[in-house]
Amino acid sequence: MPHHFVTQQREFEDIVEDVAAESRFGLDTEFETERSYFPKLALIQIAWRQQVALIDPLAVDCRPLRKVLQSEALAVIHAASQDLVVLTRACGCVPTKLFDPQLCASFLGYSQPGLSLLVKDFLGIQLDKGDQLANWSRRPLSTREQNYATADVVHLLELQEKIVAALRRKHREQWALEENEVLRCKSYGPTDPETAWWKIRGKGKVPRKNYGVAQAVFSWRETTAQERNRPIRSVLPDLPLQSIVQRPPLNRGQLDRVRGMDRRMHGDAEHILAAVQRGLRMEPEELRLPPEQPRDERRDEQLVALCLAWTGQVGDALELDKRILGTRDDVKTFLGNRPSRLDRGWRRELLGNSLQEIREGEVGVIYREGKLQLVKLGANS
């Protein structure tokens, strides 16, 4: 399908008015993250009513796209999570309505399928994916690159129709709609600096007395990366960061001897030492601790294993991607009586109720005729 490469603000704003009046549109973005903290938007592709426009965000102000996103039009975006981050940064909002073909296909037996696979299976069209690693910030974009970008959106609306029809045949459309709304409503802003340390590797090896240092130094790195718009590991790599948390340096000499520190970081030495001191002085009420795993939950690994086996059985029977039905963390939090996805909506009906019966000892799990089955305890089996 022919496309328009848009570099003029007036033309872009005319397209915005046109698309905002539609009932649905396809959208994709190309961006770079290698040299910055925030993704650098390099291209926006929009498909609507047999038209495709490639918007050049290096030439136009993209904020008017907010009118489309906040309209009642359904946004069809494949593997939408990263695009939603980019849109939040560029336009300050996410779409009012969202349909993610990758997410919806997980209710049809697919496991995180790429767009090319879905287009081939549902539409019988083979996409050329040869330019996935193109430099999208380079101008001019070649004809091949523009054609690749067009292919990423040109089939989205037809694909959405086919997937919806398949979901309806299996009576799963409502499940998919619920999950798209959960995806749409997530937070797509930057990481909270004060909780960045929750992702530290080997957290169990960090002395509890150093939790404040971990919070403060991770927070400094995250805040600095955001302010400078640089990748966080270019501000302070993980190796020296973890070394600092394990054995906090108290002066410049000790900091210089930290494994992994090099001259590129010397300009931030005083800031790092100040963060260490902040962490050492941190009051208990200032400490942002990650959610703790209850002791009894850690102990009941056999129950977790049994419930995971049953979760797998349910997923196989329904041809559902197990990551969409219930992960190990979902099961563990549910069994620990903590808020879980398995408490709500379609998951509660399909899985949560039976897991609760297993947890409460009301039913047992047996293996019969090649599969797991639930039996009421005390009943003849």
Summary of the structure (lengths in Angstrom):
residues: 381
radius of gyration: 25.0
end to end distance: 61.3
largest distance: 75.1
contacts: 1108
relative contact order: 0.08
helix: 55%
strand: 12%
